[in-house]
Amino acid sequence: MNLTLQQANAIYALNPSIVVIRGDVAYDKDGNELAYDKSQAEAKLAEMQETEESAQKAQETAKASALVKLSALGLTQDEINALL
């Protein structure tokens, strides 16, 4: 089974000694096979996805707030669009 990039990133985040993953097998810098906990990797992946979603929502909220403030300053929609 091949892991997705996100799954591999979660495994790397949990296991700094892992330097490469081939298929679903992890290796250290010397080429030794390393075991990892798949359930921990899935939990880490979920955490990373939640963090990314939160960051995206925060960015969307900040953009909406900025648009409201620019409009309140009297900028036209064309002027606001030019700033985006």
N, CA, C and O atoms as a CHARMM CRD file, in Angstrom:
* protein
*
  336
    1    1 MET  N      0.84000  -1.18400   0.00000 PROA 1      0.00000
    2    1 MET  CA     0.00000   0.00000   0.00000 PROA 1      0.00000
    3    1 MET  C      0.88500   1.24600   0.00000 PROA 1      0.00000
    4    1 MET  O      1.84900   1.33000   0.76100 PROA 1      0.00000
    5    2 ASN  N      0.55800   2.19600  -0.84300 PROA 2      0.00000
    6    2 ASN  CA     1.26900   3.46300  -0.85100 PROA 2      0.00000
    7    2 ASN  C      0.52100   4.47400   0.00600 PROA 2      0.00000
    8    2 ASN  O     -0.70800   4.54600  -0.02500 PROA 2      0.00000
    9    3 LEU  N      1.26700   5.23800   0.75800 PROA 3      0.00000
   10    3 LEU  CA     0.69000   6.26600   1.61000 PROA 3      0.00000
   11    3 LEU  C      0.50500   7.55400   0.82000 PROA 3      0.00000
   12    3 LEU  O      1.23100   7.81900  -0.13800 PROA 3      0.00000
   13    4 THR  N     -0.46000   8.33900   1.22600 PROA 4      0.00000
   14    4 THR  CA    -0.59000   9.66500   0.63600 PROA 4      0.00000
   15    4 THR  C      0.51100  10.55500   1.20500 PROA 4      0.00000
   16    4 THR  O      1.13100  10.22500   2.21600 PROA 4      0.00000
   17    5 LEU  N      0.74000  11.66900   0.55500 PROA 5      0.00000
   18    5 LEU  CA     1.73400  12.61900   1.04400 PROA 5      0.00000
   19    5 LEU  C      1.37400  13.08900   2.45000 PROA 5      0.00000
   20    5 LEU  O      2.25400  13.24100   3.29700 PROA 5      0.00000
   21    6 GLN  N      0.09500  13.31900   2.70200 PROA 6      0.00000
   22    6 GLN  CA    -0.34300  13.76900   4.02500 PROA 6      0.00000
   23    6 GLN  C     -0.08700  12.69700   5.08500 PROA 6      0.00000
   24    6 GLN  O      0.33900  13.01500   6.19500 PROA 6      0.00000
   25    7 GLN  N     -0.34100  11.44300   4.75400 PROA 7      0.00000
   26    7 GLN  CA    -0.08000  10.35500   5.69600 PROA 7      0.00000
   27    7 GLN  C      1.41800  10.26600   6.00400 PROA 7      0.00000
   28    7 GLN  O      1.81600  10.11100   7.15800 PROA 7      0.00000
   29    8 ALA  N      2.23600  10.36700   4.96000 PROA 8      0.00000
   30    8 ALA  CA     3.68300  10.31700   5.16100 PROA 8      0.00000
   31    8 ALA  C      4.15300  11.48300   6.01800 PROA 8      0.00000
   32    8 ALA  O      5.00200  11.30100   6.89200 PROA 8      0.00000
   33    9 ASN  N      3.62300  12.66400   5.78700 PROA 9      0.00000
   34    9 ASN  CA     4.00800  13.82800   6.59100 PROA 9      0.00000
   35    9 ASN  C      3.64600  13.63200   8.05900 PROA 9      0.00000
   36    9 ASN  O      4.39000  14.05500   8.94400 PROA 9      0.00000
   37   10 ALA  N      2.52000  13.00200   8.32100 PROA 10     0.00000
   38   10 ALA  CA     2.12500  12.72100   9.70500 PROA 10     0.00000
   39   10 ALA  C      3.11200  11.75200  10.35100 PROA 10     0.00000
   40   10 ALA  O      3.47800  11.91700  11.51500 PROA 10     0.00000
   41   11 ILE  N      3.53800  10.75000   9.60300 PROA 11     0.00000
   42   11 ILE  CA     4.50200   9.77300  10.12800 PROA 11     0.00000
   43   11 ILE  C      5.83900  10.45800  10.39900 PROA 11     0.00000
   44   11 ILE  O      6.45500  10.23500  11.44100 PROA 11     0.00000
   45   12 TYR  N      6.28300  11.28800   9.46400 PROA 12     0.00000
   46   12 TYR  CA     7.54100  12.03100   9.66900 PROA 12     0.00000
   47   12 TYR  C      7.44800  12.91800  10.91500 PROA 12     0.00000
   48   12 TYR  O      8.40200  13.01500  11.68600 PROA 12     0.00000
   49   13 ALA  N      6.30400  13.55600  11.10300 PROA 13     0.00000
   50   13 ALA  CA     6.12600  14.45300  12.25500 PROA 13     0.00000
   51   13 ALA  C      6.20500  13.67700  13.57400 PROA 13     0.00000
   52   13 ALA  O      6.70800  14.19600  14.57100 PROA 13     0.00000
   53   14 LEU  N      5.71700  12.46000  13.57800 PROA 14     0.00000
   54   14 LEU  CA     5.73100  11.63500  14.78800 PROA 14     0.00000
   55   14 LEU  C      7.06900  10.94600  15.03200 PROA 14     0.00000
   56   14 LEU  O      7.41700  10.63100  16.17000 PROA 14     0.00000
   57   15 ASN  N      7.80500  10.71800  13.96800 PROA 15     0.00000
   58   15 ASN  CA     9.03100   9.91400  14.05200 PROA 15     0.00000
   59   15 ASN  C     10.18100  10.61200  13.33900 PROA 15     0.00000
   60   15 ASN  O     10.42800  10.33500  12.16500 PROA 15     0.00000
   61   16 PRO  N     10.88300  11.49900  14.01100 PROA 16     0.00000
   62   16 PRO  CA    11.95500  12.24800  13.35100 PROA 16     0.00000
   63   16 PRO  C     13.10000  11.38200  12.82100 PROA 16     0.00000
   64   16 PRO  O     13.86100  11.83000  11.96300 PROA 16     0.00000
   65   17 SER  N     13.23400  10.15700  13.31600 PROA 17     0.00000
   66   17 SER  CA    14.31300   9.29600  12.83600 PROA 17     0.00000
   67   17 SER  C     13.98300   8.66800  11.47900 PROA 17     0.00000
   68   17 SER  O     14.86300   8.10000  10.83100 PROA 17     0.00000
   69   18 ILE  N     12.73800   8.76500  11.05100 PROA 18     0.00000
   70   18 ILE  CA    12.35300   8.25300   9.73600 PROA 18     0.00000
   71   18 ILE  C     12.73700   9.29100   8.69000 PROA 18     0.00000
   72   18 ILE  O     12.35500  10.45800   8.78100 PROA 18     0.00000
   73   19 VAL  N     13.49700   8.84500   7.69700 PROA 19     0.00000
   74   19 VAL  CA    13.93400   9.78300   6.65500 PROA 19     0.00000
   75   19 VAL  C     13.32800   9.46800   5.29200 PROA 19     0.00000
   76   19 VAL  O     13.31000  10.32700   4.41000 PROA 19     0.00000
   77   20 VAL  N     12.83300   8.25300   5.11000 PROA 20     0.00000
   78   20 VAL  CA    12.20200   7.90500   3.83700 PROA 20     0.00000
   79   20 VAL  C     11.13700   6.83600   4.08600 PROA 20     0.00000
   80   20 VAL  O     11.26000   5.99000   4.97100 PROA 20     0.00000
   81   21 ILE  N     10.09800   6.91200   3.27500 PROA 21     0.00000
   82   21 ILE  CA     9.03300   5.90900   3.32800 PROA 21     0.00000
   83   21 ILE  C      8.83900   5.39800   1.91100 PROA 21     0.00000
   84   21 ILE  O      8.62600   6.17900   0.98300 PROA 21     0.00000
   85   22 ARG  N      8.91300   4.09200   1.75100 PROA 22     0.00000
   86   22 ARG  CA     8.66800   3.45500   0.45400 PROA 22     0.00000
   87   22 ARG  C      7.45600   2.55100   0.62400 PROA 22     0.00000
   88   22 ARG  O      7.46100   1.61300   1.42100 PROA 22     0.00000
   89   23 GLY  N      6.42100   2.86000  -0.14500 PROA 23     0.00000
   90   23 GLY  CA     5.16400   2.13400   0.05400 PROA 23     0.00000
   91   23 GLY  C      4.60300   2.54000   1.39300 PROA 23     0.00000
   92   23 GLY  O      4.19800   3.68800   1.57400 PROA 23     0.00000
   93   24 ASP  N      4.57200   1.62200   2.33200 PROA 24     0.00000
   94   24 ASP  CA     4.17900   1.96100   3.70400 PROA 24     0.00000
   95   24 ASP  C      5.25100   1.50800   4.70100 PROA 24     0.00000
   96   24 ASP  O      4.98000   1.34000   5.89000 PROA 24     0.00000
   97   25 VAL  N      6.47800   1.31300   4.18900 PROA 25     0.00000
   98   25 VAL  CA     7.59800   0.89500   5.02600 PROA 25     0.00000
   99   25 VAL  C      8.52400   2.08600   5.24200 PROA 25     0.00000
  100   25 VAL  O      8.93100   2.75500   4.29300 PROA 25     0.00000
  101   26 ALA  N      8.85000   2.34000   6.51500 PROA 26     0.00000
  102   26 ALA  CA     9.68300   3.49100   6.88100 PROA 26     0.00000
  103   26 ALA  C     11.11600   3.05000   7.14000 PROA 26     0.00000
  104   26 ALA  O     11.36700   1.94800   7.62700 PROA 26     0.00000
  105   27 TYR  N     12.05500   3.93900   6.80100 PROA 27     0.00000
  106   27 TYR  CA    13.47800   3.64700   6.97800 PROA 27     0.00000
  107   27 TYR  C     14.18600   4.82100   7.64000 PROA 27     0.00000
  108   27 TYR  O     13.78100   5.97400   7.49100 PROA 27     0.00000
  109   28 ASP  N     15.25100   4.50700   8.37500 PROA 28     0.00000
  110   28 ASP  CA    16.08300   5.55600   8.97200 PROA 28     0.00000
  111   28 ASP  C     17.19100   5.92400   7.99000 PROA 28     0.00000
  112   28 ASP  O     17.22600   5.41800   6.86900 PROA 28     0.00000
  113   29 LYS  N     18.10100   6.81200   8.41800 PROA 29     0.00000
  114   29 LYS  CA    19.16100   7.30700   7.53600 PROA 29     0.00000
  115   29 LYS  C     20.12300   6.22000   7.09100 PROA 29     0.00000
  116   29 LYS  O     20.80000   6.37200   6.07400 PROA 29     0.00000
  117   30 ASP  N     20.19200   5.12900   7.83700 PROA 30     0.00000
  118   30 ASP  CA    21.08800   4.02400   7.50200 PROA 30     0.00000
  119   30 ASP  C     20.39700   2.93100   6.68300 PROA 30     0.00000
  120   30 ASP  O     21.00300   1.90800   6.36500 PROA 30     0.00000
  121   31 GLY  N     19.13900   3.15400   6.35000 PROA 31     0.00000
  122   31 GLY  CA    18.40300   2.17400   5.56500 PROA 31     0.00000
  123   31 GLY  C     17.74600   1.07900   6.37600 PROA 31     0.00000
  124   31 GLY  O     17.21600   0.11900   5.81700 PROA 31     0.00000
  125   32 ASN  N     17.77800   1.21800   7.70300 PROA 32     0.00000
  126   32 ASN  CA    17.13000   0.23100   8.57200 PROA 32     0.00000
  127   32 ASN  C     15.62900   0.47100   8.59700 PROA 32     0.00000
  128   32 ASN  O     15.17200   1.61100   8.67600 PROA 32     0.00000
  129   33 GLU  N     14.87500  -0.60700   8.52900 PROA 33     0.00000
  130   33 GLU  CA    13.42700  -0.49300   8.58700 PROA 33     0.00000
  131   33 GLU  C     12.99900  -0.10300   9.99700 PROA 33     0.00000
  132   33 GLU  O     13.48500  -0.65500  10.98400 PROA 33     0.00000
  133   34 LEU  N     12.08500   0.85500  10.07300 PROA 34     0.00000
  134   34 LEU  CA    11.56600   1.31100  11.36200 PROA 34     0.00000
  135   34 LEU  C     10.06800   1.08200  11.42700 PROA 34     0.00000
  136   34 LEU  O      9.34500   1.29700  10.45400 PROA 34     0.00000
  137   35 ALA  N      9.62300   0.64600  12.57900 PROA 35     0.00000
  138   35 ALA  CA     8.18800   0.46100  12.79500 PROA 35     0.00000
  139   35 ALA  C      7.57400   1.78400  13.23800 PROA 35     0.00000
  140   35 ALA  O      8.23600   2.61600  13.85900 PROA 35     0.00000
  141   36 TYR  N      6.31000   1.96000  12.91300 PROA 36     0.00000
  142   36 TYR  CA     5.56500   3.12700  13.38500 PROA 36     0.00000
  143   36 TYR  C      4.14000   2.68500  13.66600 PROA 36     0.00000
  144   36 TYR  O      3.65200   1.70300  13.10600 PROA 36     0.00000
  145   37 ASP  N      3.48700   3.42400  14.54000 PROA 37     0.00000
  146   37 ASP  CA     2.12600   3.09100  14.94700 PROA 37     0.00000
  147   37 ASP  C      1.15300   3.73800  13.96600 PROA 37     0.00000
  148   37 ASP  O      1.03900   4.96200  13.91700 PROA 37     0.00000
  149   38 LYS  N      0.45800   2.92200  13.19000 PROA 38     0.00000
  150   38 LYS  CA    -0.45600   3.43700  12.17100 PROA 38     0.00000
  151   38 LYS  C     -1.61600   4.21100  12.78200 PROA 38     0.00000
  152   38 LYS  O     -2.07600   5.19200  12.19700 PROA 38     0.00000
  153   39 SER  N     -2.09400   3.79200  13.94200 PROA 39     0.00000
  154   39 SER  CA    -3.21200   4.51300  14.56500 PROA 39     0.00000
  155   39 SER  C     -2.75700   5.88500  15.05300 PROA 39     0.00000
  156   39 SER  O     -3.51400   6.85300  14.97500 PROA 39     0.00000
  157   40 GLN  N     -1.51900   5.97600  15.55800 PROA 40     0.00000
  158   40 GLN  CA    -0.98100   7.28200  15.95300 PROA 40     0.00000
  159   40 GLN  C     -0.80100   8.17500  14.73000 PROA 40     0.00000
  160   40 GLN  O     -1.05900   9.37700  14.78700 PROA 40     0.00000
  161   41 ALA  N     -0.36300   7.58700  13.63900 PROA 41     0.00000
  162   41 ALA  CA    -0.17700   8.35300  12.40400 PROA 41     0.00000
  163   41 ALA  C     -1.51900   8.88500  11.89900 PROA 41     0.00000
  164   41 ALA  O     -1.60200  10.02900  11.45200 PROA 41     0.00000
  165   42 GLU  N     -2.55900   8.07000  11.96700 PROA 42     0.00000
  166   42 GLU  CA    -3.89000   8.52100  11.54000 PROA 42     0.00000
  167   42 GLU  C     -4.40400   9.64200  12.44600 PROA 42     0.00000
  168   42 GLU  O     -5.01200  10.60000  11.96900 PROA 42     0.00000
  169   43 ALA  N     -4.16000   9.51800  13.74500 PROA 43     0.00000
  170   43 ALA  CA    -4.57800  10.56700  14.68800 PROA 43     0.00000
  171   43 ALA  C     -3.82100  11.86600  14.40900 PROA 43     0.00000
  172   43 ALA  O     -4.40200  12.95100  14.44600 PROA 43     0.00000
  173   44 LYS  N     -2.52000  11.74600  14.13000 PROA 44     0.00000
  174   44 LYS  CA    -1.71300  12.92800  13.81800 PROA 44     0.00000
  175   44 LYS  C     -2.18900  13.56400  12.52500 PROA 44     0.00000
  176   44 LYS  O     -2.25800  14.78900  12.42800 PROA 44     0.00000
  177   45 LEU  N     -2.51900  12.75300  11.53300 PROA 45     0.00000
  178   45 LEU  CA    -3.03400  13.26000  10.27100 PROA 45     0.00000
  179   45 LEU  C     -4.33000  14.03500  10.49300 PROA 45     0.00000
  180   45 LEU  O     -4.50900  15.12200   9.94400 PROA 45     0.00000
  181   46 ALA  N     -5.22100  13.48300  11.28900 PROA 46     0.00000
  182   46 ALA  CA    -6.48000  14.18100  11.59000 PROA 46     0.00000
  183   46 ALA  C     -6.21300  15.50700  12.27900 PROA 46     0.00000
  184   46 ALA  O     -6.85800  16.51000  11.97200 PROA 46     0.00000
  185   47 GLU  N     -5.26300  15.51700  13.21000 PROA 47     0.00000
  186   47 GLU  CA    -4.89100  16.75200  13.90600 PROA 47     0.00000
  187   47 GLU  C     -4.32800  17.77700  12.92600 PROA 47     0.00000
  188   47 GLU  O     -4.66400  18.96000  12.99400 PROA 47     0.00000
  189   48 MET  N     -3.47800  17.32500  12.02300 PROA 48     0.00000
  190   48 MET  CA    -2.87800  18.23200  11.04700 PROA 48     0.00000
  191   48 MET  C     -3.94300  18.79700  10.10900 PROA 48     0.00000
  192   48 MET  O     -3.88100  19.97000   9.73800 PROA 48     0.00000
  193   49 GLN  N     -4.91100  17.98000   9.72500 PROA 49     0.00000
  194   49 GLN  CA    -5.98800  18.44100   8.85000 PROA 49     0.00000
  195   49 GLN  C     -6.87500  19.45400   9.55800 PROA 49     0.00000
  196   49 GLN  O     -7.29600  20.44100   8.95400 PROA 49     0.00000
  197   50 GLU  N     -7.16000  19.21700  10.83000 PROA 50     0.00000
  198   50 GLU  CA    -7.96000  20.16900  11.60700 PROA 50     0.00000
  199   50 GLU  C     -7.23800  21.50100  11.72600 PROA 50     0.00000
  200   50 GLU  O     -7.85400  22.56100  11.61600 PROA 50     0.00000
  201   51 THR  N     -5.93500  21.44600  11.94900 PROA 51     0.00000
  202   51 THR  CA    -5.14100  22.66900  12.05700 PROA 51     0.00000
  203   51 THR  C     -5.17200  23.43500  10.74300 PROA 51     0.00000
  204   51 THR  O     -5.30500  24.65900  10.73600 PROA 51     0.00000
  205   52 GLU  N     -5.04900  22.71800   9.63600 PROA 52     0.00000
  206   52 GLU  CA    -5.07700  23.36100   8.32200 PROA 52     0.00000
  207   52 GLU  C     -6.43900  23.99300   8.05700 PROA 52     0.00000
  208   52 GLU  O     -6.51900  25.10900   7.54500 PROA 52     0.00000
  209   53 GLU  N     -7.50700  23.28200   8.40400 PROA 53     0.00000
  210   53 GLU  CA    -8.85200  23.82200   8.22500 PROA 53     0.00000
  211   53 GLU  C     -9.06200  25.06400   9.07600 PROA 53     0.00000
  212   53 GLU  O     -9.66300  26.03600   8.61800 PROA 53     0.00000
  213   54 SER  N     -8.57600  25.04100  10.30300 PROA 54     0.00000
  214   54 SER  CA    -8.69600  26.20200  11.18600 PROA 54     0.00000
  215   54 SER  C     -7.94400  27.38900  10.62200 PROA 54     0.00000
  216   54 SER  O     -8.43000  28.51900  10.67600 PROA 54     0.00000
  217   55 ALA  N     -6.76200  27.14200  10.08300 PROA 55     0.00000
  218   55 ALA  CA    -5.96200  28.21400   9.49700 PROA 55     0.00000
  219   55 ALA  C     -6.67200  28.80900   8.28600 PROA 55     0.00000
  220   55 ALA  O     -6.66600  30.02500   8.09500 PROA 55     0.00000
  221   56 GLN  N     -7.28300  27.95300   7.46700 PROA 56     0.00000
  222   56 GLN  CA    -8.01800  28.44000   6.30000 PROA 56     0.00000
  223   56 GLN  C     -9.22000  29.27900   6.72100 PROA 56     0.00000
  224   56 GLN  O     -9.48900  30.32400   6.12900 PROA 56     0.00000
  225   57 LYS  N     -9.93700  28.82300   7.73600 PROA 57     0.00000
  226   57 LYS  CA   -11.08900  29.58400   8.22800 PROA 57     0.00000
  227   57 LYS  C    -10.65700  30.92500   8.79400 PROA 57     0.00000
  228   57 LYS  O    -11.32000  31.94000   8.57900 PROA 57     0.00000
  229   58 ALA  N     -9.54600  30.92900   9.51900 PROA 58     0.00000
  230   58 ALA  CA    -9.03500  32.18100  10.08000 PROA 58     0.00000
  231   58 ALA  C     -8.65300  33.14300   8.96700 PROA 58     0.00000
  232   58 ALA  O     -8.90500  34.34300   9.07100 PROA 58     0.00000
  233   59 GLN  N     -8.05100  32.62900   7.90900 PROA 59     0.00000
  234   59 GLN  CA    -7.66800  33.47300   6.77700 PROA 59     0.00000
  235   59 GLN  C     -8.90900  34.03800   6.08600 PROA 59     0.00000
  236   59 GLN  O     -8.93600  35.21400   5.72300 PROA 59     0.00000
  237   60 GLU  N     -9.92800  33.21000   5.90600 PROA 60     0.00000
  238   60 GLU  CA   -11.16600  33.67000   5.28900 PROA 60     0.00000
  239   60 GLU  C    -11.83900  34.73500   6.15200 PROA 60     0.00000
  240   60 GLU  O    -12.35400  35.72400   5.63000 PROA 60     0.00000
  241   61 THR  N    -11.83600  34.53900   7.45800 PROA 61     0.00000
  242   61 THR  CA   -12.42300  35.50900   8.38100 PROA 61     0.00000
  243   61 THR  C    -11.66700  36.82600   8.33100 PROA 61     0.00000
  244   61 THR  O    -12.27600  37.89600   8.31500 PROA 61     0.00000
  245   62 ALA  N    -10.34800  36.75200   8.30500 PROA 62     0.00000
  246   62 ALA  CA    -9.53300  37.96800   8.24300 PROA 62     0.00000
  247   62 ALA  C     -9.78300  38.72200   6.93900 PROA 62     0.00000
  248   62 ALA  O     -9.86000  39.95100   6.93500 PROA 62     0.00000
  249   63 LYS  N     -9.90800  37.99000   5.84000 PROA 63     0.00000
  250   63 LYS  CA   -10.16200  38.62600   4.54700 PROA 63     0.00000
  251   63 LYS  C    -11.52700  39.30600   4.54900 PROA 63     0.00000
  252   63 LYS  O    -11.66200  40.43300   4.07200 PROA 63     0.00000
  253   64 ALA  N    -12.53200  38.62800   5.08100 PROA 64     0.00000
  254   64 ALA  CA   -13.87400  39.20900   5.14500 PROA 64     0.00000
  255   64 ALA  C    -13.86600  40.46500   6.00600 PROA 64     0.00000
  256   64 ALA  O    -14.50200  41.46100   5.66300 PROA 64     0.00000
  257   65 SER  N    -13.14600  40.41700   7.11900 PROA 65     0.00000
  258   65 SER  CA   -13.04900  41.57700   7.99300 PROA 65     0.00000
  259   65 SER  C    -12.35900  42.74100   7.28200 PROA 65     0.00000
  260   65 SER  O    -12.78200  43.89100   7.40100 PROA 65     0.00000
  261   66 ALA  N    -11.31200  42.43400   6.55300 PROA 66     0.00000
  262   66 ALA  CA   -10.59000  43.48000   5.82800 PROA 66     0.00000
  263   66 ALA  C    -11.48500  44.10800   4.76800 PROA 66     0.00000
  264   66 ALA  O    -11.45800  45.32400   4.57700 PROA 66     0.00000
  265   67 LEU  N    -12.27600  43.29300   4.07700 PROA 67     0.00000
  266   67 LEU  CA   -13.17800  43.82300   3.05800 PROA 67     0.00000
  267   67 LEU  C    -14.21000  44.75900   3.66300 PROA 67     0.00000
  268   67 LEU  O    -14.52200  45.80400   3.09200 PROA 67     0.00000
  269   68 VAL  N    -14.73500  44.38300   4.81400 PROA 68     0.00000
  270   68 VAL  CA   -15.71500  45.23900   5.49300 PROA 68     0.00000
  271   68 VAL  C    -15.06800  46.55800   5.90400 PROA 68     0.00000
  272   68 VAL  O    -15.67000  47.61900   5.74200 PROA 68     0.00000
  273   69 LYS  N    -13.85200  46.50100   6.43100 PROA 69     0.00000
  274   69 LYS  CA   -13.15600  47.71100   6.87300 PROA 69     0.00000
  275   69 LYS  C    -12.82300  48.61900   5.69900 PROA 69     0.00000
  276   69 LYS  O    -12.95600  49.83800   5.80300 PROA 69     0.00000
  277   70 LEU  N    -12.38600  48.03100   4.57100 PROA 70     0.00000
  278   70 LEU  CA   -12.08800  48.84100   3.39400 PROA 70     0.00000
  279   70 LEU  C    -13.34600  49.51400   2.86200 PROA 70     0.00000
  280   70 LEU  O    -13.31800  50.67000   2.44000 PROA 70     0.00000
  281   71 SER  N    -14.42400  48.79000   2.88800 PROA 71     0.00000
  282   71 SER  CA   -15.70300  49.35800   2.45000 PROA 71     0.00000
  283   71 SER  C    -16.13000  50.48600   3.37900 PROA 71     0.00000
  284   71 SER  O    -16.63200  51.51500   2.92700 PROA 71     0.00000
  285   72 ALA  N    -15.92800  50.28900   4.68600 PROA 72     0.00000
  286   72 ALA  CA   -16.29800  51.31700   5.67600 PROA 72     0.00000
  287   72 ALA  C    -15.44500  52.56700   5.50500 PROA 72     0.00000
  288   72 ALA  O    -15.87400  53.66400   5.86100 PROA 72     0.00000
  289   73 LEU  N    -14.24800  52.41000   4.96600 PROA 73     0.00000
  290   73 LEU  CA   -13.38400  53.56600   4.71600 PROA 73     0.00000
  291   73 LEU  C    -13.81100  54.34800   3.47700 PROA 73     0.00000
  292   73 LEU  O    -13.27400  55.41800   3.19200 PROA 73     0.00000
  293   74 GLY  N    -14.78000  53.80500   2.74600 PROA 74     0.00000
  294   74 GLY  CA   -15.30300  54.50700   1.59200 PROA 74     0.00000
  295   74 GLY  C    -14.74700  54.03800   0.25900 PROA 74     0.00000
  296   74 GLY  O    -15.02000  54.66000  -0.76700 PROA 74     0.00000
  297   75 LEU  N    -13.98000  52.96700   0.24600 PROA 75     0.00000
  298   75 LEU  CA   -13.45800  52.45800  -1.01400 PROA 75     0.00000
  299   75 LEU  C    -14.58000  51.82000  -1.81300 PROA 75     0.00000
  300   75 LEU  O    -15.48600  51.20100  -1.25600 PROA 75     0.00000
  301   76 THR  N    -14.50600  51.98000  -3.12300 PROA 76     0.00000
  302   76 THR  CA   -15.49000  51.33600  -3.98500 PROA 76     0.00000
  303   76 THR  C    -15.11800  49.86700  -4.14600 PROA 76     0.00000
  304   76 THR  O    -14.01000  49.45000  -3.81000 PROA 76     0.00000
  305   77 GLN  N    -16.06000  49.09800  -4.66300 PROA 77     0.00000
  306   77 GLN  CA   -15.78600  47.67400  -4.87500 PROA 77     0.00000
  307   77 GLN  C    -14.63500  47.49100  -5.85400 PROA 77     0.00000
  308   77 GLN  O    -13.81600  46.58800  -5.68100 PROA 77     0.00000
  309   78 ASP  N    -14.55900  48.33800  -6.88400 PROA 78     0.00000
  310   78 ASP  CA   -13.45000  48.24700  -7.84200 PROA 78     0.00000
  311   78 ASP  C    -12.11300  48.51800  -7.15800 PROA 78     0.00000
  312   78 ASP  O    -11.12600  47.84100  -7.44500 PROA 78     0.00000
  313   79 GLU  N    -12.07100  49.49400  -6.26300 PROA 79     0.00000
  314   79 GLU  CA   -10.83400  49.81100  -5.53600 PROA 79     0.00000
  315   79 GLU  C    -10.44100  48.65300  -4.61500 PROA 79     0.00000
  316   79 GLU  O     -9.26700  48.30300  -4.49800 PROA 79     0.00000
  317   80 ILE  N    -11.44000  48.07800  -3.97400 PROA 80     0.00000
  318   80 ILE  CA   -11.16400  46.93800  -3.09000 PROA 80     0.00000
  319   80 ILE  C    -10.64200  45.75400  -3.90300 PROA 80     0.00000
  320   80 ILE  O     -9.67800  45.10100  -3.50300 PROA 80     0.00000
  321   81 ASN  N    -11.27700  45.47700  -5.04000 PROA 81     0.00000
  322   81 ASN  CA   -10.84000  44.37900  -5.90100 PROA 81     0.00000
  323   81 ASN  C     -9.41300  44.59100  -6.39200 PROA 81     0.00000
  324   81 ASN  O     -8.65900  43.62900  -6.53800 PROA 81     0.00000
  325   82 ALA  N     -9.03800  45.83700  -6.64600 PROA 82     0.00000
  326   82 ALA  CA    -7.68400  46.13700  -7.10600 PROA 82     0.00000
  327   82 ALA  C     -6.65300  45.81000  -6.03200 PROA 82     0.00000
  328   82 ALA  O     -5.50700  45.49000  -6.34800 PROA 82     0.00000
  329   83 LEU  N     -7.05000  45.88900  -4.77000 PROA 83     0.00000
  330   83 LEU  CA    -6.14400  45.58300  -3.66900 PROA 83     0.00000
  331   83 LEU  C     -5.97200  44.07800  -3.44500 PROA 83     0.00000
  332   83 LEU  O     -5.00100  43.63200  -2.83400 PROA 83     0.00000
  333   84 LEU  N     -6.92200  43.32300  -3.94700 PROA 84     0.00000
  334   84 LEU  CA    -6.85400  41.85900  -3.76700 PROA 84     0.00000
  335   84 LEU  C     -5.90000  41.31900  -4.75700 PROA 84     0.00000
  336   84 LEU  O     -5.67400  40.10900  -4.80100 PROA 84     0.00000
